[in-house]
Amino acid sequence: MSRLKIPTIRPTASIEGTRSRGYPRKRPPHTGLFGVLVLLAACVSGTVGAPAPRPIIIRSGARMRVEQERMDTINEWVSREQDNIRDDPSFWVITESNQAEVYPWDDLRISNDSVWVQVPRGAGDAEYIYHIYAHLHLMVTMGRQEEWLPEAPDAVEFDLERAILVRTADAWILGRASFDFAAFGPLDELAYSQEAEFLDAFIFTARPSEFAVTRAAWARSNSGEMERYRDWFIETFNQEPPGLRPG
């Protein structure tokens, strides 16, 4: 049962970016709207699957519809991952609040058993998903890639990042469709791009300084795809895609 009880661990001003002796390992979990809805769904239906998904809609009016079976599958692994983030004493997932509308990968830092993830201030539900992204990267660093990315146990570089972003997008789609998560630009862009089969173009455009070799090979094999992606993105979100925006 997914309860969305990922703890939020924020360093205080005096220990920004560090761990402090005596600072709590994990903060007690909280039960939000996600947890309440799952509990009600289980009581009504007698199952532990995700609540019935509803269409996702963004400001432009673009809609996304998903199937119950898919949400149940995602709900199962999201629940396990949340429990691991909350309960496993072998690592830290640490939130750093950022006033900018950062993406999950922006300034992600890993050192030994800890990962620091930037989360936009006021992001609300999106914070849970940023934790999942950070957790997956930390698990790879700690040698637990096969455990948490069984579909990509040996993936590296672009293939690894793509596999992590697929899971990140799926977790967000679950929250938006089944748990009434509020719209949030960076994750909506990721999720909609994945569903429209533009995930590769999204990654290459949003992160122009990374994955150079894979990007060049992809561009040779997908002539015109970047233009199609840009046209689709502008039509869907009424703005340029990340990586092409002024400033």
Secondary structure, 3 states (H helix, E strand, C coil): CCCCCCCCCCCCHHHCCCCCCCCCCCCCCCCCHHHHHHHHHHHHHCCCCCCCCCCEECCCCCEECCCHHHHHHHHHHHHHHHHHHHHCCCCEEEEEEECCCCCCCCCCEEECCEEEEEEECCCCCHHHHHHHHHHHHHHHHCCCHHHHCCCCCCCCHHHHHHHHHHHHHHHHHHHHHHCCCCCCHHHHHHHHHHHCCCHHHHHHHHCCCCCHHHHHHHHHHCCCHHHHHHHHHHHHHCCCCCCCCCC
